[in-house]
């Protein structure tokens, strides 16, 4: 019984801290502060307990890598072509990881 209660308390705490970080990050998108970084930190915290947060975090990583590759291909001296396959999107769940 105590083990179940402890797990529920831990899960609730992770949810509370992660959602607080997500909300604070969303507010920082219009206020001064590192909004995107705080939102990603919130997803990292939430991904410790929730599968949906892991999926969103994986999508964000893939999208970040894709954007980095795009930016590098447009920089001077970036002779390599952009990647052939775009990252998975919410519109194409069959490609999601």
C-alpha positions as CSV (number, residue, x, y, z in Angstrom):
1,X,0.0,0.0,0.0
2,X,2.8,2.4,0.9
3,X,4.6,1.6,-2.3
4,X,1.6,2.4,-4.4
5,X,1.1,5.7,-2.5
6,X,4.8,6.6,-2.9
7,X,4.6,6.0,-6.6
8,X,1.5,8.1,-6.9
9,X,3.1,11.0,-4.9
10,X,6.3,10.8,-7.1
11,X,4.2,10.8,-10.3
12,X,2.2,13.7,-9.1
13,X,5.3,15.7,-8.1
14,X,6.9,15.1,-11.5
15,X,3.7,16.2,-13.1
16,X,3.4,19.3,-11.0
17,X,7.1,20.4,-11.6
18,X,7.0,19.6,-15.3
19,X,3.8,21.4,-16.0
20,X,5.0,24.4,-14.0
21,X,8.1,24.5,-16.1
22,X,6.0,24.2,-19.3
23,X,3.7,27.0,-18.3
24,X,6.6,29.2,-17.2
25,X,8.3,28.6,-20.5
26,X,5.2,29.4,-22.4
27,X,4.9,32.7,-20.5
28,X,8.6,33.4,-21.3
29,X,7.8,33.2,-25.0
30,X,6.2,36.6,-24.7
31,X,8.1,37.8,-21.5
32,X,11.8,38.1,-21.2
33,X,13.5,34.8,-20.5
34,X,14.6,31.6,-22.2
35,X,11.1,30.3,-23.0
36,X,12.0,27.4,-25.3
37,X,14.8,26.2,-23.1
38,X,12.5,26.1,-20.0
39,X,9.8,24.3,-22.0
40,X,12.3,21.7,-23.1
41,X,13.4,21.3,-19.5
42,X,9.8,20.8,-18.5
43,X,9.5,18.0,-21.1
44,X,12.7,16.4,-19.8
45,X,11.2,16.3,-16.3
46,X,7.9,15.0,-17.5
47,X,9.5,12.3,-19.7
48,X,10.8,10.7,-16.5
49,X,7.2,9.4,-15.9
50,X,5.1,9.9,-19.0
51,X,5.3,8.3,-22.4
52,X,3.6,11.2,-24.2
53,X,6.3,13.6,-23.0
54,X,9.0,11.2,-24.3
55,X,7.3,11.2,-27.7
56,X,7.1,15.0,-27.8
57,X,10.7,15.3,-26.7
58,X,11.9,12.9,-29.4
59,X,9.9,14.8,-32.0
60,X,11.6,18.1,-30.8
61,X,15.0,16.5,-31.0
62,X,14.4,15.3,-34.5
63,X,13.0,18.6,-35.6
64,X,16.0,20.4,-34.0
65,X,18.5,18.2,-35.8
66,X,16.6,18.8,-39.1
67,X,16.6,22.6,-38.6
68,X,20.3,22.5,-37.7
69,X,21.1,20.6,-40.9
70,X,19.1,23.0,-42.9
71,X,20.9,26.0,-41.4
72,X,24.3,24.5,-42.0
73,X,23.5,23.8,-45.6
74,X,22.7,27.4,-46.2
75,X,25.8,28.8,-44.5
76,X,28.9,29.8,-46.5
77,X,31.1,26.8,-47.0
78,X,28.2,24.4,-46.4
79,X,28.7,22.3,-49.5
80,X,26.6,19.4,-48.3
81,X,23.0,19.1,-49.5
82,X,20.1,19.3,-47.1
83,X,18.9,15.9,-45.8
84,X,16.6,14.0,-48.1
85,X,14.0,13.0,-45.6
86,X,12.2,15.6,-43.6
87,X,11.6,14.8,-39.9
88,X,8.4,13.1,-38.8
89,X,5.5,15.5,-38.2
90,X,2.2,15.3,-36.4
91,X,0.5,15.2,-39.8
92,X,2.3,12.0,-40.7
93,X,2.2,9.8,-37.5
94,X,3.3,6.8,-39.6
95,X,6.7,8.3,-39.7
96,X,6.9,9.1,-35.9
97,X,9.4,7.3,-33.8
